[in-house]
Amino acid sequence: MMEAIRYDVVVVGGGPGGLAAAQGARLAGAASVLVLERENRLGGILNQCVHDGFGLVRYREALTGPEYAQRAREEARSAGADLMTGAMVTGLTRDRTLTAVTRRGLLTCQAGAVVLATGCRERTRGAIAIPGTRPAGVYTAGTAQNLMNTKNLLVGRRVVVLGSGDIGLIMARRMTLEGAKVLACVELMPFSSGLNRNIVQCLDDYGIPLKLSHTVVNIEGKERVEGITLARVENGR
């Protein structure tokens, strides 16, 4: 079954950016706005960010990621945007015709304007060029966050976090609270890019060492990660 519809604006991606774009388009005068989201829940990466700190600028209060996502959904819906989940966009032509696979079948949509708000991806382990084999147990921070916070799966019992940005710091604490032993948070640079409060609350409060000017130079283990080799670096090299 193929359904054909037309909208003034179609937003591809129902994360915070896509929902804000949909709300803004309606408030700016677009008569019809549609958001297409491939997942079954709107909100994007916010849904896996269970820590607070969101909303301080926009709402003047600290919200968790899911709480912020809920407000974004409600605001887009209240503005009059149509929100469709479980809709995977598979094609976009020059005349702004979109094709999407939905729960009801194939959807074609003619749009006056298309907003791509599909977010970004973390760099893979291959992109960061860590030598060694590819055993199970090596995760990007976002993948680990998704598995733990939305699927209730502990990614490991003994963990090393590479990178001391805020997400790395927050995940070190999160895994500790879930029963894992975080051996260290390792940072290539001679300083952390995370907030000082997160260094204190996520590492210092739990006795997790922060190793500055260090990086992973080898991953050991063939079937599953068994260990890593750390090396000290100078000037981030």
Accessible surface in RSA format (square Angstrom, percent):
REM  Atomic radii and reference values for relative SASA: ProtOr
REM  Chains: A
REM  Algorithm: Lee & Richards
REM  Probe-radius: 1.40
REM  Slices: 20
REM RES _ NUM      All-atoms   Total-Side   Main-Chain    Non-polar    All polar
REM                ABS   REL    ABS   REL    ABS   REL    ABS   REL    ABS   REL
RES MET A   1   180.93  93.7 115.96  76.7  64.97 154.7 105.87  90.0  75.06  99.4
RES MET A   2   120.30  62.3  88.55  58.6  31.75  75.6  60.27  51.2  60.03  79.5
RES GLU A   3    50.12  28.8  46.01  34.8   4.10   9.8  23.56  45.6  26.56  21.7
RES ALA A   4    81.86  75.3  53.59  82.7  28.27  64.3  53.92  75.9  27.93  74.0
RES ILE A   5    49.94  28.4  35.26  26.3  14.68  35.4  45.36  32.7   4.58  12.4
RES ARG A   6   143.81  60.4 119.57  60.9  24.24  57.7  59.77  81.7  84.04  50.9
RES TYR A   7    32.05  15.0  31.43  17.9   0.62   1.6  10.51   7.9  21.54  26.6
RES ASP A   8    49.70  34.8  46.07  45.9   3.63   8.6  13.56  31.9  36.15  36.0
RES VAL A   9    18.39  12.1  18.39  16.6   0.00   0.0  18.39  16.0   0.00   0.0
RES VAL A  10     0.00   0.0   0.00   0.0   0.00   0.0   0.00   0.0   0.00   0.0
RES VAL A  11     0.09   0.1   0.09   0.1   0.00   0.0   0.09   0.1   0.00   0.0
RES VAL A  12    13.70   9.0  13.70  12.4   0.00   0.0  13.70  11.9   0.00   0.0
RES GLY A  13    10.10  12.5   0.00   N/A  10.10  12.5   9.99  27.4   0.11   0.3
RES GLY A  14     0.07   0.1   0.00   N/A   0.07   0.1   0.00   0.0   0.07   0.2
RES GLY A  15    11.49  14.2   0.00   N/A  11.49  14.2   9.10  25.0   2.39   5.3
RES PRO A  16    47.69  34.8  43.62  39.8   4.07  14.8  44.16  36.5   3.53  22.0
RES GLY A  17    47.37  58.4   0.00   N/A  47.37  58.4  37.47 102.8   9.90  22.2
RES GLY A  18     0.64   0.8   0.00   N/A   0.64   0.8   0.00   0.0   0.64   1.4
RES LEU A  19     1.34   0.7   0.58   0.4   0.76   1.9   0.78   0.5   0.56   1.5
RES ALA A  20    44.49  40.9  34.02  52.5  10.47  23.8  37.06  52.2   7.43  19.7
RES ALA A  21    32.86  30.2  16.87  26.0  15.99  36.4  28.56  40.2   4.30  11.4
RES ALA A  22     0.00   0.0   0.00   0.0   0.00   0.0   0.00   0.0   0.00   0.0
RES GLN A  23    33.89  18.9  33.89  24.8   0.00   0.0   3.32   7.1  30.57  23.2
RES GLY A  24    34.76  42.9   0.00   N/A  34.76  42.9  30.39  83.4   4.36   9.8
RES ALA A  25    19.73  18.1   9.78  15.1   9.95  22.6  17.55  24.7   2.17   5.8
RES ARG A  26    72.19  30.3  60.09  30.6  12.10  28.8   2.40   3.3  69.79  42.3
RES LEU A  27   131.54  73.3  97.29  69.6  34.25  86.1 101.10  71.0  30.44  81.9
RES ALA A  28    92.63  85.2  47.66  73.5  44.97 102.3  60.04  84.5  32.59  86.3
RES GLY A  29    62.40  76.9   0.00   N/A  62.40  76.9  35.38  97.1  27.01  60.5
RES ALA A  30    20.70  19.0   8.01  12.4  12.69  28.9  16.76  23.6   3.94  10.4
RES ALA A  31    78.93  72.6  54.34  83.9  24.58  55.9  60.09  84.6  18.84  49.9
RES SER A  32    35.20  29.7  31.42  41.9   3.79   8.7  28.61  60.9   6.59   9.2
RES VAL A  33     1.11   0.7   0.00   0.0   1.11   2.7   0.00   0.0   1.11   3.0
RES LEU A  34     2.35   1.3   2.35   1.7   0.00   0.0   2.35   1.7   0.00   0.0
RES VAL A  35     0.00   0.0   0.00   0.0   0.00   0.0   0.00   0.0   0.00   0.0
RES LEU A  36     1.90   1.1   0.04   0.0   1.85   4.7   0.04   0.0   1.85   5.0
RES GLU A  37    13.90   8.0  13.63  10.3   0.27   0.6   0.28   0.5  13.62  11.1
RES ARG A  38   126.92  53.3 106.72  54.4  20.20  48.1  30.37  41.5  96.55  58.5
RES GLU A  39    97.73  56.1  95.63  72.3   2.10   5.0  33.86  65.5  63.87  52.1
RES ASN A  40   116.69  80.5  94.90  91.7  21.79  52.5  26.27  63.2  90.42  87.4
RES ARG A  41   122.73  51.5 117.37  59.8   5.36  12.8  52.24  71.4  70.49  42.7
RES LEU A  42     7.00   3.9   5.22   3.7   1.78   4.5   5.22   3.7   1.78   4.8
RES GLY A  43     0.08   0.1   0.00   N/A   0.08   0.1   0.08   0.2   0.00   0.0
RES GLY A  44    31.69  39.1   0.00   N/A  31.69  39.1  24.22  66.5   7.47  16.7
RES ILE A  45   108.81  61.9  97.45  72.6  11.36  27.4 102.35  73.7   6.46  17.5
RES LEU A  46     9.90   5.5   9.90   7.1   0.00   0.0   9.90   7.0   0.00   0.0
RES ASN A  47    20.31  14.0  15.49  15.0   4.83  11.6  10.26  24.7  10.06   9.7
RES GLN A  48    20.05  11.2  19.73  14.4   0.32   0.8   1.70   3.6  18.35  13.9
RES CYS A  49     7.76   5.9   7.76   8.7   0.00   0.0   0.00   0.0   7.76   8.4
RES VAL A  50    58.87  38.7  45.91  41.6  12.96  31.2  46.28  40.2  12.60  34.2
RES HIS A  51    30.59  16.7  21.51  15.0   9.08  23.2  23.21  23.9   7.38   8.6
RES ASP A  52    92.09  64.5  78.12  77.8  13.97  33.0  11.56  27.2  80.53  80.3
RES GLY A  53    28.48  35.1   0.00   N/A  28.48  35.1  12.10  33.2  16.38  36.7
RES PHE A  54    54.87  27.4  50.82  31.5   4.04  10.5  54.87  33.3   0.00   0.0
RES GLY A  55     8.05   9.9   0.00   N/A   8.05   9.9   1.61   4.4   6.44  14.4
RES LEU A  56    86.75  48.3  76.57  54.8  10.18  25.6  76.74  53.9  10.01  26.9
RES VAL A  57   131.12  86.3 122.28 110.7   8.83  21.3 123.41 107.2   7.70  20.9
RES ARG A  58   106.97  44.9  76.57  39.0  30.40  72.4  42.09  57.5  64.88  39.3
RES TYR A  59    40.15  18.7  21.23  12.1  18.92  49.2  25.99  19.5  14.17  17.5
RES ARG A  60   202.32  84.9 172.68  88.0  29.64  70.6  66.66  91.1 135.66  82.2
RES GLU A  61    74.62  42.8  67.87  51.3   6.75  16.1  28.32  54.8  46.30  37.8
RES ALA A  62    53.68  49.4  29.37  45.3  24.32  55.3  29.37  41.4  24.32  64.4
RES LEU A  63     9.71   5.4   9.39   6.7   0.32   0.8   9.71   6.8   0.00   0.0
RES THR A  64    35.87  25.5  35.87  36.4   0.00   0.0  31.84  42.8   4.03   6.1
RES GLY A  65     0.00   0.0   0.00   N/A   0.00   0.0   0.00   0.0   0.00   0.0
RES PRO A  66    32.07  23.4  29.95  27.3   2.12   7.7  30.29  25.0   1.78  11.1
RES GLU A  67    82.01  47.1  79.33  60.0   2.68   6.4  30.00  58.0  52.02  42.5
RES TYR A  68    36.28  16.9  36.28  20.6   0.00   0.0  14.34  10.8  21.94  27.0
RES ALA A  69     0.00   0.0   0.00   0.0   0.00   0.0   0.00   0.0   0.00   0.0
RES GLN A  70    89.08  49.8  89.08  65.1   0.00   0.0  12.50  26.6  76.57  58.1
RES ARG A  71    77.61  32.6  76.91  39.2   0.71   1.7  21.74  29.7  55.87  33.9
RES ALA A  72     6.45   5.9   3.49   5.4   2.95   6.7   5.08   7.1   1.37   3.6
RES ARG A  73    38.10  16.0  38.10  19.4   0.00   0.0   8.35  11.4  29.74  18.0
RES GLU A  74    83.43  47.9  81.10  61.4   2.33   5.6  34.73  67.2  48.70  39.8
RES GLU A  75    48.73  28.0  43.70  33.1   5.03  12.0  25.92  50.1  22.81  18.6
RES ALA A  76     0.20   0.2   0.15   0.2   0.05   0.1   0.15   0.2   0.05   0.1
RES ARG A  77   132.12  55.5 122.23  62.3   9.89  23.5  59.62  81.5  72.50  43.9
RES SER A  78    99.70  84.2  59.41  79.3  40.29  92.8  41.01  87.3  58.70  82.2
RES ALA A  79    21.11  19.4   2.26   3.5  18.85  42.9  12.24  17.2   8.87  23.5
RES GLY A  80    37.73  46.5   0.00   N/A  37.73  46.5  22.37  61.4  15.36  34.4
RES ALA A  81     5.97   5.5   0.00   0.0   5.97  13.6   0.00   0.0   5.97  15.8
RES ASP A  82    68.73  48.1  65.23  64.9   3.49   8.3  17.60  41.4  51.13  51.0
RES LEU A  83    38.00  21.2   3.12   2.2  34.88  87.7   3.45   2.4  34.55  93.0
RES MET A  84    42.81  22.2  39.32  26.0   3.49   8.3  41.30  35.1   1.51   2.0
RES THR A  85    30.24  21.5  25.50  25.9   4.74  11.3  11.74  15.8  18.50  28.0
RES GLY A  86    15.18  18.7   0.00   N/A  15.18  18.7   7.40  20.3   7.78  17.4
RES ALA A  87     1.26   1.2   0.00   0.0   1.26   2.9   0.00   0.0   1.26   3.3
RES MET A  88    88.88  46.0  88.62  58.7   0.25   0.6  81.91  69.6   6.97   9.2
RES VAL A  89    32.88  21.6  16.37  14.8  16.52  39.8  16.37  14.2  16.52  44.8
RES THR A  90    86.30  61.4  45.48  46.1  40.82  97.3  47.01  63.1  39.29  59.4
RES GLY A  91    27.51  33.9   0.00   N/A  27.51  33.9  26.96  74.0   0.55   1.2
RES LEU A  92    83.08  46.3  47.97  34.3  35.11  88.3  47.99  33.7  35.10  94.4
RES THR A  93    75.22  53.5  63.51  64.4  11.71  27.9  70.75  95.0   4.47   6.8
RES ARG A  94   240.67 101.1 210.01 107.1  30.67  73.0  91.70 125.3 148.98  90.3
RES ASP A  95    85.30  59.7  76.28  75.9   9.02  21.3  45.98 108.2  39.31  39.2
RES ARG A  96   108.06  45.4 108.06  55.1   0.00   0.0  25.11  34.3  82.96  50.3
RES THR A  97    34.27  24.4  33.86  34.3   0.41   1.0  29.45  39.6   4.82   7.3
RES LEU A  98     1.78   1.0   1.16   0.8   0.62   1.6   1.16   0.8   0.62   1.7
RES THR A  99    37.36  26.6  37.36  37.9   0.00   0.0  16.95  22.8  20.41  30.9
RES ALA A 100     0.69   0.6   0.63   1.0   0.06   0.1   0.63   0.9   0.06   0.1
RES VAL A 101    77.79  51.2  75.54  68.4   2.26   5.4  75.54  65.6   2.26   6.1
RES THR A 102    21.22  15.1   9.98  10.1  11.24  26.8   7.89  10.6  13.33  20.2
RES ARG A 103   159.27  66.9 116.55  59.4  42.72 101.7  76.69 104.8  82.59  50.1
RES ARG A 104   154.16  64.7 133.21  67.9  20.95  49.9  71.44  97.6  82.71  50.1
RES GLY A 105    26.49  32.7   0.00   N/A  26.49  32.7  25.71  70.5   0.78   1.7
RES LEU A 106    63.13  35.2  57.34  41.0   5.79  14.6  57.70  40.5   5.42  14.6
RES LEU A 107     3.55   2.0   3.43   2.5   0.13   0.3   3.43   2.4   0.13   0.3
RES THR A 108    24.41  17.4  24.01  24.3   0.39   0.9  19.11  25.7   5.30   8.0
RES CYS A 109     1.06   0.8   0.56   0.6   0.49   1.2   0.96   2.4   0.09   0.1
RES GLN A 110    59.71  33.4  58.02  42.4   1.69   4.0  32.70  69.6  27.01  20.5
RES ALA A 111     0.50   0.5   0.00   0.0   0.50   1.1   0.00   0.0   0.50   1.3
RES GLY A 112    32.24  39.8   0.00   N/A  32.24  39.8  16.81  46.1  15.43  34.6
RES ALA A 113    45.05  41.4  43.25  66.7   1.80   4.1  45.05  63.4   0.00   0.0
RES VAL A 114    35.64  23.5   7.20   6.5  28.45  68.5   7.20   6.3  28.45  77.2
RES VAL A 115    53.79  35.4  50.65  45.9   3.14   7.6  53.79  46.7   0.00   0.0
RES LEU A 116   118.66  66.1  88.29  63.2  30.37  76.3  88.29  62.0  30.37  81.7
RES ALA A 117    26.18  24.1   9.56  14.8  16.62  37.8  18.09  25.5   8.09  21.4
RES THR A 118    99.35  70.7  64.80  65.7  34.55  82.3  45.37  60.9  53.98  81.6
RES GLY A 119    71.22  87.8   0.00   N/A  71.22  87.8  42.14 115.6  29.08  65.1
RES CYS A 120   129.45  97.9  92.56 103.2  36.89  86.7  42.45 107.6  87.00  93.8
RES ARG A 121   199.86  83.9 168.66  86.0  31.20  74.3  74.01 101.2 125.85  76.3
RES GLU A 122    86.13  49.5  62.22  47.1  23.92  56.9  47.44  91.8  38.69  31.6
RES ARG A 123   162.06  68.0 146.98  74.9  15.09  35.9  59.68  81.6 102.38  62.0
RES THR A 124    87.75  62.4  85.50  86.7   2.25   5.4  74.55 100.1  13.20  20.0
RES ARG A 125    35.20  14.8  29.93  15.3   5.27  12.5  22.63  30.9  12.57   7.6
RES GLY A 126    62.61  77.2   0.00   N/A  62.61  77.2  40.25 110.5  22.36  50.1
RES ALA A 127    61.65  56.7  27.08  41.8  34.57  78.6  38.74  54.6  22.91  60.7
RES ILE A 128    72.85  41.5  52.67  39.2  20.17  48.6  55.57  40.0  17.28  46.9
RES ALA A 129    82.64  76.0  55.02  84.9  27.62  62.8  64.77  91.2  17.87  47.3
RES ILE A 130    23.16  13.2  14.69  10.9   8.47  20.4  15.44  11.1   7.72  20.9
RES PRO A 131    73.04  53.2  62.14  56.6  10.90  39.6  73.04  60.3   0.00   0.0
RES GLY A 132    43.00  53.0   0.00   N/A  43.00  53.0  15.77  43.3  27.22  61.0
RES THR A 133    67.17  47.8  59.77  60.6   7.40  17.6  65.51  88.0   1.66   2.5
RES ARG A 134   213.06  89.5 181.75  92.6  31.32  74.6  66.72  91.2 146.35  88.7
RES PRO A 135     8.67   6.3   0.00   0.0   8.67  31.5   0.64   0.5   8.03  49.9
RES ALA A 136    56.42  51.9  42.13  65.0  14.29  32.5  53.73  75.7   2.69   7.1
RES GLY A 137    22.71  28.0   0.00   N/A  22.71  28.0   0.28   0.8  22.43  50.2
RES VAL A 138    58.85  38.7  31.40  28.4  27.46  66.2  34.49  30.0  24.36  66.1
RES TYR A 139    87.79  41.0  53.99  30.7  33.80  87.9  33.95  25.5  53.84  66.4
RES THR A 140    41.17  29.3  31.06  31.5  10.10  24.1  36.50  49.0   4.66   7.0
RES ALA A 141    35.34  32.5  23.13  35.7  12.22  27.8  29.09  41.0   6.25  16.6
RES GLY A 142    12.42  15.3   0.00   N/A  12.42  15.3  11.76  32.3   0.66   1.5
RES THR A 143    61.15  43.5  56.32  57.1   4.83  11.5  34.75  46.7  26.40  39.9
RES ALA A 144     7.49   6.9   7.49  11.6   0.00   0.0   7.49  10.5   0.00   0.0
RES GLN A 145     3.58   2.0   3.58   2.6   0.00   0.0   0.00   0.0   3.58   2.7
RES ASN A 146    46.63  32.2  46.63  45.1   0.00   0.0   2.65   6.4  43.97  42.5
RES LEU A 147    37.53  20.9  37.53  26.8   0.00   0.0  37.53  26.4   0.00   0.0
RES MET A 148    10.45   5.4   2.78   1.8   7.67  18.3   3.39   2.9   7.06   9.4
RES ASN A 149    27.85  19.2   2.03   2.0  25.82  62.2   1.59   3.8  26.25  25.4
RES THR A 150    66.90  47.6  28.83  29.2  38.07  90.7  35.56  47.8  31.34  47.4
RES LYS A 151   112.75  55.0  91.52  56.2  21.23  50.5  77.02  69.3  35.73  38.1
RES ASN A 152   134.46  92.7 114.33 110.5  20.13  48.5  30.54  73.5 103.92 100.4
RES LEU A 153    96.95  54.0  94.77  67.8   2.18   5.5  96.64  67.9   0.31   0.8
RES LEU A 154    61.42  34.2  27.33  19.5  34.10  85.7  28.32  19.9  33.10  89.1
RES VAL A 155    14.99   9.9   6.53   5.9   8.45  20.4  10.55   9.2   4.44  12.0
RES GLY A 156    15.97  19.7   0.00   N/A  15.97  19.7  15.97  43.8   0.00   0.0
RES ARG A 157   166.87  70.1 159.51  81.3   7.36  17.5  66.21  90.5 100.66  61.0
RES ARG A 158   173.05  72.7 144.67  73.7  28.37  67.6  57.31  78.3 115.74  70.1
RES VAL A 159    18.63  12.3  15.41  13.9   3.22   7.8  18.63  16.2   0.00   0.0
RES VAL A 160    48.37  31.8  21.39  19.4  26.98  65.0  21.39  18.6  26.98  73.2
RES VAL A 161    16.85  11.1  13.34  12.1   3.51   8.5  16.85  14.6   0.00   0.0
RES LEU A 162    72.00  40.1  42.34  30.3  29.66  74.6  42.34  29.7  29.66  79.8
RES GLY A 163    25.45  31.4   0.00   N/A  25.45  31.4  25.00  68.6   0.45   1.0
RES SER A 164     0.25   0.2   0.00   0.0   0.25   0.6   0.00   0.0   0.25   0.3
RES GLY A 165    24.98  30.8   0.00   N/A  24.98  30.8  19.16  52.6   5.82  13.0
RES ASP A 166    48.18  33.7  42.24  42.0   5.94  14.1  16.00  37.7  32.18  32.1
RES ILE A 167    68.06  38.7  66.60  49.6   1.46   3.5  66.60  48.0   1.46   4.0
RES GLY A 168     9.28  11.4   0.00   N/A   9.28  11.4   5.56  15.2   3.73   8.4
RES LEU A 169     0.00   0.0   0.00   0.0   0.00   0.0   0.00   0.0   0.00   0.0
RES ILE A 170    17.49  10.0  17.39  13.0   0.10   0.2  17.39  12.5   0.10   0.3
RES MET A 171     4.01   2.1   4.01   2.7   0.00   0.0   3.23   2.7   0.78   1.0
RES ALA A 172     0.00   0.0   0.00   0.0   0.00   0.0   0.00   0.0   0.00   0.0
RES ARG A 173    53.67  22.5  53.67  27.4   0.00   0.0   5.89   8.1  47.77  29.0
RES ARG A 174    53.93  22.6  53.19  27.1   0.75   1.8  16.69  22.8  37.24  22.6
RES MET A 175     8.33   4.3   8.33   5.5   0.00   0.0   7.39   6.3   0.94   1.2
RES THR A 176    37.67  26.8  27.30  27.7  10.37  24.7  26.97  36.2  10.71  16.2
RES LEU A 177   108.67  60.5  75.57  54.1  33.10  83.2  79.43  55.8  29.24  78.7
RES GLU A 178    79.62  45.7  60.07  45.4  19.55  46.5  10.78  20.8  68.84  56.2
RES GLY A 179    53.46  65.9   0.00   N/A  53.46  65.9  30.94  84.9  22.52  50.4
RES ALA A 180     6.58   6.0   0.00   0.0   6.58  15.0   0.52   0.7   6.06  16.1
RES LYS A 181   123.46  60.2 120.64  74.0   2.81   6.7  71.06  64.0  52.39  55.8
RES VAL A 182     5.79   3.8   0.00   0.0   5.79  14.0   0.00   0.0   5.79  15.7
RES LEU A 183    64.96  36.2  51.62  36.9  13.35  33.5  54.38  38.2  10.58  28.5
RES ALA A 184     7.41   6.8   7.41  11.4   0.00   0.0   7.41  10.4   0.00   0.0
RES CYS A 185     0.00   0.0   0.00   0.0   0.00   0.0   0.00   0.0   0.00   0.0
RES VAL A 186     0.00   0.0   0.00   0.0   0.00   0.0   0.00   0.0   0.00   0.0
RES GLU A 187    18.27  10.5  18.27  13.8   0.00   0.0   0.36   0.7  17.91  14.6
RES LEU A 188    67.56  37.6  65.53  46.9   2.03   5.1  65.53  46.0   2.03   5.5
RES MET A 189    69.16  35.8  69.16  45.8   0.00   0.0  56.90  48.4  12.25  16.2
RES PRO A 190    72.00  52.5  55.01  50.1  16.98  61.7  55.58  45.9  16.42 102.1
RES PHE A 191   116.48  58.3 112.84  69.9   3.64   9.5 115.98  70.3   0.50   1.4
RES SER A 192    23.20  19.6   2.14   2.9  21.06  48.5   2.14   4.6  21.06  29.5
RES SER A 193    88.00  74.4  54.48  72.7  33.52  77.2  47.87 101.9  40.13  56.2
RES GLY A 194    11.90  14.7   0.00   N/A  11.90  14.7   0.33   0.9  11.57  25.9
RES LEU A 195    90.33  50.3  87.19  62.4   3.14   7.9  90.13  63.3   0.20   0.5
RES ASN A 196   109.27  75.4 101.62  98.2   7.65  18.4  34.82  83.8  74.45  72.0
RES ARG A 197   125.79  52.8 118.22  60.3   7.57  18.0  47.13  64.4  78.67  47.7
RES ASN A 198    13.45   9.3  13.45  13.0   0.00   0.0   0.00   0.0  13.45  13.0
RES ILE A 199    31.32  17.8  31.32  23.3   0.00   0.0  31.32  22.6   0.00   0.0
RES VAL A 200    62.09  40.9  62.09  56.2   0.00   0.0  62.09  53.9   0.00   0.0
RES GLN A 201    82.80  46.3  80.80  59.0   2.00   4.8  18.32  39.0  64.48  48.9
RES CYS A 202     0.00   0.0   0.00   0.0   0.00   0.0   0.00   0.0   0.00   0.0
RES LEU A 203     0.41   0.2   0.41   0.3   0.00   0.0   0.41   0.3   0.00   0.0
RES ASP A 204    89.10  62.4  64.83  64.5  24.27  57.4  25.28  59.5  63.82  63.6
RES ASP A 205    94.98  66.5  58.73  58.5  36.25  85.7  20.89  49.2  74.09  73.9
RES TYR A 206    87.82  41.0  58.10  33.1  29.72  77.3  40.30  30.3  47.52  58.6
RES GLY A 207    62.40  76.9   0.00   N/A  62.40  76.9  38.50 105.6  23.90  53.5
RES ILE A 208    10.99   6.3   4.34   3.2   6.65  16.0   5.12   3.7   5.86  15.9
RES PRO A 209    66.23  48.3  55.55  50.6  10.68  38.8  65.70  54.2   0.53   3.3
RES LEU A 210    50.93  28.4  23.45  16.8  27.49  69.1  23.45  16.5  27.49  74.0
RES LYS A 211    77.06  37.6  72.42  44.4   4.64  11.0  31.21  28.1  45.85  48.8
RES LEU A 212    60.86  33.9  53.76  38.5   7.10  17.8  53.76  37.8   7.10  19.1
RES SER A 213    10.95   9.3  10.95  14.6   0.00   0.0   1.74   3.7   9.21  12.9
RES HIS A 214    30.50  16.7  30.50  21.2   0.00   0.0  15.79  16.3  14.71  17.1
RES THR A 215    26.30  18.7  26.30  26.7   0.00   0.0  13.09  17.6  13.21  20.0
RES VAL A 216    13.84   9.1   7.16   6.5   6.68  16.1   7.16   6.2   6.68  18.1
RES VAL A 217    56.17  37.0  50.03  45.3   6.14  14.8  51.75  45.0   4.42  12.0
RES ASN A 218    52.54  36.2  52.54  50.8   0.00   0.0  12.54  30.2  40.00  38.7
RES ILE A 219     9.48   5.4   5.45   4.1   4.03   9.7   5.45   3.9   4.03  10.9
RES GLU A 220    75.73  43.5  71.62  54.2   4.11   9.8  26.77  51.8  48.96  40.0
RES GLY A 221    16.98  20.9   0.00   N/A  16.98  20.9   6.40  17.6  10.58  23.7
RES LYS A 222   163.13  79.6 148.22  90.9  14.91  35.5  90.84  81.8  72.29  77.0
RES GLU A 223   147.95  84.9 133.35 100.9  14.60  34.8  63.96 123.7  83.98  68.6
RES ARG A 224   113.06  47.5 111.67  56.9   1.39   3.3  56.14  76.7  56.92  34.5
RES VAL A 225    43.87  28.9  29.60  26.8  14.27  34.4  29.60  25.7  14.27  38.7
RES GLU A 226   149.06  85.6 106.92  80.9  42.15 100.4  43.71  84.5 105.35  86.0
RES GLY A 227    24.14  29.8   0.00   N/A  24.14  29.8  24.04  66.0   0.11   0.2
RES ILE A 228    54.90  31.2  31.53  23.5  23.37  56.3  31.53  22.7  23.37  63.4
RES THR A 229    53.79  38.3  50.40  51.1   3.39   8.1  44.02  59.1   9.77  14.8
RES LEU A 230    57.24  31.9  31.98  22.9  25.26  63.5  32.04  22.5  25.20  67.8
RES ALA A 231    34.69  31.9  28.78  44.4   5.91  13.4  34.69  48.9   0.00   0.0
RES ARG A 232   152.44  64.0 123.09  62.7  29.35  69.9  51.68  70.6 100.77  61.1
RES VAL A 233    16.66  11.0  13.29  12.0   3.36   8.1  16.44  14.3   0.22   0.6
RES GLU A 234   114.00  65.4 108.26  81.9   5.74  13.7  58.41 113.0  55.59  45.4
RES ASN A 235   133.54  92.1 107.50 103.9  26.04  62.7  27.67  66.6 105.87 102.3
RES GLY A 236    16.97  20.9   0.00   N/A  16.97  20.9   1.58   4.3  15.40  34.5
RES ARG A 237   223.91  94.0 186.00  94.8  37.91  90.3  88.30 120.7 135.60  82.2
END  Absolute sums over single chains surface
CHAIN  1 A    13276.5      10121.3       3155.2       7194.9       6081.7
END  Absolute sums over all chains
TOTAL         13276.5      10121.3       3155.2       7194.9       6081.7
